[in-house]
Structures are given as C-alpha cells and as structure tokens.
C-alpha cells in the first residue's frame, strides 16, 4: 500500500467511525461508539503497517513535539486563568472548576510523562 492509498483508507475508516458514533449517540448507545472507535484505531494501525513508503521521519516528530508542547502550554495557562477568573467572579463556577481541574490534570499528566521519558532515555 502506498501513502495515497493509505490516505484514502484512513478517510474511509474515519467516515465509517463517524457515522457509527453519530448513530450511536442519537440512539443513546455509548458502547457501540466506543467499540467503533477502538476498531477504527486498530484498522488504521494495521493499515499504517502495510504502507511501504516512509510516512513519518525525524523532522515530523520534532515538529510534532514542538507543536504539542506549545499547545499544552497555551491551553494549560489559558484554562487555568479562565477557570480561576470564573470562580473568582462567581459566574459559571461549574465551568470554572472544570477548567481549573482540567489544567491540573494536564500538569499532572505532563509531569508523569516527563518523569517516565527522562528515566527511559537515561537507561
């Protein structure tokens, strides 16, 4: 399979998963949504393994790392500040607590992964 065929394959899998999830949500059945997403991920992973050309290289990984880091920094700071502002103003306090909690979980996950990968590269 070449990259163009994989792109078409990926779009078709995504389309089918989207249709199944949309139908499942409208019917109130969460399990078929979860199963569809898991099967879609498995099919995409299996399809990616069959691609004979290089899909990702070191440069793409570096760009992705920088983009991910910047996204986490911006979202973390913005959600924490917005959450604290909403809590302080006593308007939409549920949203404020949700944003603040999300920012806290984001920081905790970052620290866990940072510790894991720093130990992994030292070994």
BELUR-V397643 format. One record per residue. N is the residue number from 1. RES is the residue in three letters. PHI is phi in whole degrees, 0 to 359 (none if undefined). OMEGA is omega in whole degrees, -180 to 180 (none if undefined). Layout:
N | RES | PHI | OMEGA
N | RES | PHI | OMEGA
//
This chain:
1 | UNK | none | 177
2 | UNK | 263 | -176
3 | UNK | 296 | -179
4 | UNK | 293 | 177
5 | UNK | 297 | 178
6 | UNK | 295 | 178
7 | UNK | 297 | 178
8 | UNK | 295 | 178
9 | UNK | 301 | 180
10 | UNK | 296 | 179
11 | UNK | 295 | 180
12 | UNK | 294 | 178
13 | UNK | 298 | 179
14 | UNK | 297 | 179
15 | UNK | 297 | -180
16 | UNK | 296 | 179
17 | UNK | 298 | 178
18 | UNK | 299 | 179
19 | UNK | 295 | -179
20 | UNK | 295 | 180
21 | UNK | 296 | 178
22 | UNK | 300 | 179
23 | UNK | 295 | -179
24 | UNK | 296 | 179
25 | UNK | 295 | 180
26 | UNK | 293 | 178
27 | UNK | 269 | 180
28 | UNK | 79 | -179
29 | UNK | 251 | -176
30 | UNK | 284 | -174
31 | UNK | 294 | 178
32 | UNK | 292 | 175
33 | UNK | 295 | -180
34 | UNK | 298 | 180
35 | UNK | 296 | 179
36 | UNK | 297 | 180
37 | UNK | 294 | 180
38 | UNK | 297 | 178
39 | UNK | 296 | 178
40 | UNK | 299 | 178
41 | UNK | 296 | 179
42 | UNK | 297 | -180
43 | UNK | 296 | 178
44 | UNK | 294 | 178
45 | UNK | 295 | 178
46 | UNK | 296 | 178
47 | UNK | 294 | 180
48 | UNK | 295 | 178
49 | UNK | 293 | -178
50 | UNK | 274 | 179
51 | UNK | 287 | -176
52 | UNK | 272 | -180
53 | UNK | 269 | 177
54 | UNK | 283 | 180
55 | UNK | 264 | -178
56 | UNK | 234 | 175
57 | UNK | 233 | -176
58 | UNK | 298 | -180
59 | UNK | 296 | 179
60 | UNK | 296 | 178
61 | UNK | 295 | 178
62 | UNK | 295 | 178
63 | UNK | 298 | 179
64 | UNK | 297 | 178
65 | UNK | 298 | -180
66 | UNK | 294 | 180
67 | UNK | 295 | 179
68 | UNK | 296 | -180
69 | UNK | 298 | -179
70 | UNK | 295 | 178
71 | UNK | 298 | 179
72 | UNK | 297 | 179
73 | UNK | 297 | -178
74 | UNK | 293 | -179
75 | UNK | 295 | -179
76 | UNK | 298 | -180
77 | UNK | 293 | -177
78 | UNK | 296 | -179
79 | UNK | 291 | 178
80 | UNK | 295 | -180
81 | UNK | 295 | 179
82 | UNK | 296 | 178
83 | UNK | 298 | 179
84 | UNK | 295 | 177
85 | UNK | 296 | 180
86 | UNK | 295 | 178
87 | UNK | 292 | -179
88 | UNK | 295 | -180
89 | UNK | 282 | -179
90 | UNK | 57 | 175
91 | UNK | 239 | -179
92 | UNK | 53 | -175
93 | UNK | 297 | 179
94 | UNK | 296 | 178
95 | UNK | 294 | 179
96 | UNK | 299 | 178
97 | UNK | 295 | 178
98 | UNK | 297 | 178
99 | UNK | 295 | 180
100 | UNK | 295 | 178
101 | UNK | 295 | 178
102 | UNK | 298 | 178
103 | UNK | 295 | 179
104 | UNK | 295 | 178
105 | UNK | 297 | 179
106 | UNK | 299 | 179
107 | UNK | 294 | 179
108 | UNK | 297 | 178
109 | UNK | 299 | 178
110 | UNK | 300 | -179
111 | UNK | 295 | 178
112 | UNK | 297 | -180
113 | UNK | 293 | 178
114 | UNK | 297 | 179
115 | UNK | 296 | -180
116 | UNK | 298 | -176
117 | UNK | 287 | 177
118 | UNK | 290 | 176
119 | UNK | 288 | -179
120 | UNK | 296 | -179
121 | UNK | 283 | 178
122 | UNK | 281 | -179
123 | UNK | 282 | none
//
